[in-house]
Amino acid sequence: MKKIPIILGMLFILGASILSESTLAATYVNQSVTAYVADQGSLTYHGTVPVMYSTAAVRPKVCGNALSGTKFPAGTIITTQAGLPFPDARLRSTFQVYDMGDVKCVKNVTPNWFDIFFGTSENYQHAINFGFKTASYNTSSTLSAEDLNSEDINNTEEFIKEEEKEATNN
C-alpha cells in the first residue's frame, strides 16, 4: 500500500518537471523576410547585443503594444527551409529572435514576418539590396516555465522611446 503513494508522488514530480518546460515549435509558410540596420551600440528589445545576419526581429504579441512582448519568445530559433542569400555570398537559414520590429503592425508584410539584423547604418545599402523575400520556416524554442512567465524586457522603456522618436520623425 505504501508503494502506491510513493509511485504517484514520483509520477507527479516527473509530470511537473516535464510541464515546467515548454517546447514551442511551429511551421510558417510563405512569410515575408526583410533586413534592417541599427545604430552602433543599440541593444535588442530583449536587451541583447544584436548579431549581424543572425538576430531576428518579429512583431509584438499585440500590435501597437511593445509591452506585450515579441510574438515569438526571446531566443526562438527560426530555421528557413531554404537558405537566404547574404552580402558575403553565403546562404543562411538559422536566425534567433531577440528584437521587435513593426510595433504598430503597419508594414505590408505577412503576419509572421521577420526582419534580419544587417549591422549598423554603414550596411544600409546591403539591407536595401536584400529587399523583400518570402520564406517558409520552422520555429523552435525550449523555455522553462519561469522564462515563459518572466518574458522580460530589460530595455522596454528605451525601446518604446526609440519607437516613438522614429514614429515622430516619419
Residue pairs with C-beta under 8 A, 6 or more apart in sequence:
19 145
20 144
20 145
20 146
21 142
21 143
21 144
21 145
22 142
22 143
22 145
22 148
23 140
23 141
23 142
24 72
24 73
24 76
24 139
24 140
24 141
24 142
24 143
25 138
25 139
25 140
25 141
26 138
26 139
27 136
27 137
27 138
27 139
28 112
28 136
28 137
28 138
28 139
29 136
30 110
30 134
30 135
30 136
31 110
31 111
31 112
31 113
31 114
31 134
31 135
31 136
31 137
32 109
32 110
32 113
32 114
32 132
32 133
32 134
33 80
33 84
33 113
33 114
33 115
33 116
33 132
33 133
33 134
33 135
34 109
34 113
34 115
34 116
34 127
34 130
34 131
34 132
34 133
35 115
35 116
35 117
35 118
35 126
35 127
35 130
35 131
36 57
36 101
36 115
36 116
36 117
36 118
36 127
37 117
37 118
37 119
37 120
37 121
37 123
37 124
37 127
38 50
38 117
38 120
39 120
39 121
40 120
40 121
42 50
43 49
43 50
43 154
43 155
43 158
44 50
44 55
44 57
44 98
44 99
44 100
45 57
45 66
45 70
45 98
45 99
45 100
45 153
45 155
45 156
45 159
46 70
46 74
46 98
46 99
46 152
46 153
46 154
46 155
47 152
47 153
47 154
47 155
48 55
48 74
48 98
50 98
50 99
50 117
51 96
51 117
52 117
52 118
52 119
52 123
53 86
53 88
53 92
53 116
53 117
53 118
54 92
54 94
54 95
54 96
54 116
54 117
55 95
55 96
55 98
55 99
55 116
55 117
56 78
56 95
56 96
56 97
56 98
56 99
56 114
56 115
56 116
56 117
57 70
57 97
57 98
57 99
57 100
57 101
57 114
57 115
57 117
58 70
58 71
58 72
58 97
58 99
58 100
58 101
58 112
58 113
58 114
58 115
59 70
59 71
59 100
59 101
59 102
59 103
59 105
59 111
59 113
60 66
60 68
60 69
60 70
60 71
60 100
60 103
60 105
61 68
61 69
61 70
61 71
62 68
63 103
63 104
63 105
64 103
64 104
64 105
65 103
66 100
66 103
66 156
66 159
66 160
66 163
67 153
67 156
67 160
69 151
69 152
69 153
70 97
70 99
70 100
71 112
72 78
72 97
72 139
72 141
73 97
73 141
73 143
73 147
73 148
73 151
74 97
74 98
74 151
74 152
75 96
75 97
75 98
75 141
75 143
76 96
76 97
76 139
76 140
76 141
77 94
77 95
77 96
77 97
77 139
77 140
77 141
78 94
78 95
78 96
78 97
78 114
78 137
78 138
78 139
79 93
79 94
79 95
79 137
79 138
79 139
79 140
80 93
80 94
80 95
80 135
80 136
80 137
81 93
81 135
81 136
81 137
81 138
82 93
82 135
82 136
83 91
83 92
83 93
84 91
84 92
84 93
84 116
84 133
84 135
85 91
85 130
86 92
86 130
87 118
87 123
87 126
87 129
87 130
95 114
95 116
97 114
99 115
99 117
100 159
101 115
102 109
102 113
102 115
103 163
104 167
107 113
109 132
114 137
116 130
118 124
118 126
118 127
118 130
119 126
153 159
